[in-house]
């Protein structure tokens, strides 16, 4: 028969008490999330988003841990990011190829409708509510939006005017960009961001619509010409699976919302700051960069007014109303 000393029993009691206390103090809602970005390599946007995730991990006191995955590292195509978050395959993501799932979002991508950063900021708020509602129907919470610089034209063959587009094959990110190319005799190809470099190398495409601080910095060695007409803006939103988000305590949800909200203008600014720096770098490395005539955007904008209207009409009264408000705000 084993006789336990009173001292041993007291030590055991203290250990059990400490264990019980630690269990009580462990966050009851601790979650591990995966965050997916469509960018296959670090650029200005992903670097700032990585800081955002670090801030979330620190601010939520162990209740939430979020890990970033680069584009192409998971079996999720860029056009399926919305669905992946809806299905909780990943809990959080930056989503930019969403126009097929969130149709009204294409308003901000209509060719030659929005021409400056200030204009984009002014009108993007007009569709925040309908976009958030469309995401909610898919079980997703939209937490914030940032935007890339104007999308301009790049090619691996001569491209110093819009006339040079005729017969070219360029990668686009939306049907709205495809319409622009169609009107200048070019063919559009839709592929995900991780597939662009191989497509350029194989000749599947001859160019892209992107920004220096977006895809340009990753594909610059495969491109020789840059025609800097701003065709449209491309935005990205940070989204989260609604069910996973709802399991966080209310105070933690608010922390996440604020951290994301604070990061969005900084991501936009980081991309904007890099645009000119990279342009000088590209030129120094031999890329032929052509600035369009000062009146070219305005001159061609009028040609697309019919497309803006038909685009909105095809998507219903909500889109028609939103387009009217955007055009009124812009004076177009």
C-alpha positions in Angstrom: 0.0 0.0 0.0 1.4 3.4 -1.0 1.0 6.2 1.6 0.9 9.7 0.1 2.4 12.4 2.3 0.4 15.5 3.0 3.1 17.7 1.4 2.9 15.7 -1.8 -0.9 16.1 -1.8 -0.6 19.8 -1.3 1.9 20.1 -4.2 -0.5 18.1 -6.4 -3.4 20.3 -5.5 -1.4 23.4 -6.3 -0.4 21.9 -9.7 -4.0 21.0 -10.5 -5.2 24.5 -9.4 -2.6 26.1 -11.7 -3.7 23.9 -14.6 -7.3 24.7 -14.0 -6.5 28.5 -13.9 -4.5 28.3 -17.1 -7.4 26.5 -18.9 -9.8 29.2 -17.7 -7.5 31.9 -19.0 -7.0 30.3 -22.4 -9.1 32.1 -25.0 -12.3 30.2 -25.5 -12.6 31.3 -29.1 -9.0 30.7 -30.3 -9.0 30.2 -34.0 -6.4 29.6 -36.7 -7.2 31.2 -40.0 -5.6 31.0 -43.5 -5.3 34.2 -45.5 -5.0 33.9 -49.3 -3.6 36.5 -51.6 -3.8 36.3 -55.4 -0.3 37.7 -55.8 2.3 35.0 -56.4 5.2 37.0 -55.0 5.7 39.8 -52.5 4.9 43.3 -53.8 4.0 46.6 -52.1 0.4 45.4 -51.4 1.2 42.0 -50.0 4.0 43.4 -47.8 1.5 45.8 -46.2 -1.1 43.1 -45.9 1.4 40.9 -44.1 1.9 43.7 -41.5 -1.9 43.9 -41.2 -2.0 40.2 -40.4 0.8 40.6 -37.8 -1.2 43.4 -36.2 -4.3 41.2 -36.0 -2.3 38.4 -34.4 -0.8 40.7 -31.8 -4.0 42.6 -31.0 -6.3 39.7 -30.5 -4.4 38.2 -27.6 -4.2 34.7 -28.9 -7.8 34.5 -29.9 -6.9 34.6 -33.5 -3.8 33.5 -35.5 -3.8 34.3 -39.3 -1.2 32.9 -41.7 -0.7 34.3 -45.3 -0.5 32.0 -48.3 0.8 33.5 -51.6 -1.1 33.1 -54.9 -0.7 29.7 -56.5 0.5 28.1 -53.2 -3.0 26.6 -52.7 -5.3 24.9 -55.1 -7.5 28.1 -55.4 -7.8 29.9 -58.7 -7.9 33.7 -58.6 -11.5 33.7 -59.9 -12.6 31.2 -57.1 -11.3 33.2 -54.1 -14.8 34.4 -53.3 -16.1 30.9 -53.3 -13.1 29.6 -51.3 -13.9 32.0 -48.5 -17.6 31.3 -48.7 -16.9 27.6 -48.3 -14.4 28.3 -45.5 -11.6 26.7 -47.5 -9.7 29.7 -46.4 -11.1 32.0 -43.7 -9.8 35.3 -45.0 -8.5 36.6 -48.3 -7.8 39.6 -50.6 -10.3 39.2 -53.5 -9.9 41.1 -56.7 -11.3 38.8 -59.4 -14.8 39.1 -58.0 -16.8 40.7 -60.8 -18.3 37.3 -61.9 -19.5 36.7 -58.3 -20.3 40.3 -57.3 -21.5 41.8 -60.6 -22.1 45.4 -59.4 -18.5 45.7 -58.5 -17.7 46.0 -62.2 -19.0 49.6 -62.1 -15.6 50.7 -60.8 -13.8 49.0 -63.6 -15.7 50.4 -66.6 -13.1 51.6 -69.1 -12.2 55.3 -69.1 -15.0 56.1 -66.5 -12.7 56.9 -63.5 -9.4 58.7 -64.3 -7.8 59.7 -61.0 -7.2 58.3 -57.5 -9.4 61.0 -56.0 -12.2 60.1 -58.4 -11.9 56.5 -57.4 -12.0 57.2 -53.7 -15.0 59.5 -54.2 -17.2 57.0 -56.1 -16.1 53.7 -54.6 -18.1 54.5 -51.5 -21.3 54.6 -53.6 -21.2 50.8 -54.1 -19.8 49.7 -50.7 -23.2 48.9 -49.4 -24.5 46.8 -52.4 -21.1 45.0 -52.6 -21.2 44.2 -48.9 -24.8 42.9 -49.3 -23.8 40.7 -52.3 -21.0 39.2 -50.3 -23.2 38.7 -47.3 -25.5 36.5 -49.4 -22.5 34.3 -49.9 -21.8 34.1 -46.2 -18.9 36.6 -46.4 -18.1 39.8 -44.6 -16.4 42.6 -46.6 -14.0 44.3 -44.3 -12.3 46.9 -46.5 -11.1 48.0 -49.9 -7.8 49.2 -51.5 -7.0 50.0 -55.1 -4.1 49.6 -57.5 -2.9 52.5 -59.6 -4.5 52.9 -63.0 -4.2 49.9 -65.2 -2.0 50.6 -68.2 -0.9 48.6 -71.3 2.3 46.5 -71.5 3.5 44.3 -74.3 6.5 42.4 -75.5 6.2 43.9 -78.9 5.9 47.5 -80.2 3.2 49.4 -78.3 3.6 53.1 -78.5 0.0 54.0 -79.4 -3.5 52.5 -79.2 -3.3 51.7 -82.9 -0.6 49.2 -82.1 -3.1 47.1 -80.1 -4.7 45.7 -83.3 -4.1 42.0 -83.5 -2.4 41.7 -80.1 -3.4 39.2 -77.4 -3.4 40.7 -73.9 -4.3 39.4 -70.5 -7.2 41.1 -68.8 -8.7 40.8 -65.3 -12.3 41.6 -66.1 -14.8 41.7 -69.0 -14.7 45.5 -68.8 -11.0 45.5 -69.8 -11.8 43.0 -72.5 -14.3 45.5 -74.0 -11.7 48.2 -74.2 -9.3 45.9 -76.1 -12.0 44.7 -78.4 -12.7 48.2 -79.6 -9.1 48.7 -80.5 -8.8 45.4 -82.4 -7.0 43.3 -79.7 -8.0 39.9 -78.3 -8.4 39.5 -74.5 -7.3 36.4 -72.5 -8.4 35.9 -68.9 -6.0 33.9 -66.8 -5.0 34.1 -63.1 -2.1 36.1 -61.8 0.2 33.1 -61.1 -0.3 31.9 -64.7 0.7 35.2 -66.4 4.5 34.7 -66.6 4.3 31.3 -68.2 1.7 32.6 -70.7 4.0 35.4 -71.7 7.0 33.0 -72.0 5.0 30.6 -74.2 3.4 33.3 -76.4 -0.1 32.6 -75.2 -0.3 36.3 -74.6 1.8 39.2 -75.8 0.9 41.7 -73.1 -1.1 42.6 -70.1 -3.1 45.3 -68.5 -1.7 46.1 -65.0 0.2 48.6 -63.0 3.9 48.9 -62.3 3.4 48.2 -58.6 1.0 45.3 -59.4 1.9 42.8 -62.0 4.4 45.0 -63.7 7.1 44.5 -61.2 6.8 40.7 -61.4 6.7 40.5 -65.2 8.9 43.4 -66.2 11.6 41.1 -67.6 9.1 39.7 -70.0 7.7 43.0 -71.3 9.4 45.6 -73.5 6.8 48.4 -74.0 4.5 50.3 -71.7 1.8 52.6 -73.0 0.5 54.6 -70.0 -3.1 55.3 -70.8 -5.1 54.6 -67.7 -7.8 52.2 -68.9 -9.4 51.7 -65.6 -8.8 51.1 -61.9 -8.7 47.7 -60.2 -9.6 47.3 -56.6 -9.2 44.5 -54.1 -11.2 43.8 -51.0 -10.3 42.0 -47.8 -13.0 39.5 -47.0 -13.7 36.9 -44.2 -15.9 33.9 -43.8 -18.9 35.1 -41.9 -19.3 32.0 -39.8 -15.7 32.1 -38.7 -15.8 35.8 -38.0 -19.0 35.5 -35.9 -17.3 33.0 -33.6 -14.9 35.7 -32.5 -15.9 37.8 -29.4 -17.5 41.1 -30.4 -14.6 43.1 -29.1 -12.2 41.0 -31.2 -14.3 41.4 -34.3 -14.1 45.2 -33.8 -10.3 45.0 -33.5 -10.0 43.1 -36.7 -12.4 45.5 -38.5 -10.3 48.5 -37.3 -7.0 47.0 -38.2 -8.2 46.2 -41.7 -9.8 49.5 -42.2 -6.7 51.4 -41.1 -4.5 49.3 -43.4 -6.5 49.8 -46.6 -5.5 53.5 -47.4 -2.0 52.6 -46.5 -1.9 49.7 -49.0 -3.3 52.1 -51.7 -0.7 54.7 -50.9 2.2 52.1 -50.8 1.2 51.0 -54.3 0.9 54.6 -55.5 4.3 55.5 -54.1 5.9 52.6 -55.9 4.4 53.4 -59.2 6.7 56.2 -60.2 9.7 54.7 -58.6 9.3 51.5 -60.6 8.6 53.4 -63.8 12.0 55.0 -63.6 13.5 51.6 -62.8 11.8 50.0 -65.8 13.0 52.8 -68.1 16.6 52.5 -66.9 16.4 48.8 -67.6 15.4 49.4 -71.2 11.6 49.3 -71.3 10.1 51.7 -73.8 7.6 53.9 -71.9 5.2 56.1 -73.8 3.0 58.8 -72.2 -0.3 59.3 -74.2 -1.4 62.7 -75.5 -2.9 64.7 -72.7 -6.4 64.6 -74.2 -6.4 60.9 -75.2 -8.4 59.6 -72.2 -11.0 62.3 -72.4 -11.3 61.9 -76.2 -11.8 58.1 -76.0 -14.0 58.2 -72.9 -17.0 59.5 -74.9 -16.8 56.4 -77.1 -17.5 54.2 -74.1 -20.6 56.0 -72.7 -22.9 53.6 -74.6 -21.0 50.6 -73.2 -21.4 52.0 -69.6 -25.1 52.3 -70.0 -25.6 48.9 -71.7 -23.4 47.3 -69.1 -25.5 48.7 -66.2 -28.8 47.9 -67.9 -27.8 44.2 -68.3 -27.2 44.0 -64.6 -30.4 45.5 -63.4 -32.0 48.6 -61.8 -29.5 48.7 -58.9 -26.6 49.0 -61.3 -28.4 51.6 -63.4 -29.0 53.7 -60.4 -25.5 53.3 -59.1 -24.0 54.3 -62.5 -26.2 57.4 -62.6 -24.9 58.4 -59.2 -21.2 57.8 -60.3 -21.6 59.7 -63.5 -23.2 62.6 -61.7 -20.4 62.7 -59.1 -17.8 62.7 -61.8 -19.5 65.0 -64.2 -19.5 62.4 -66.9 
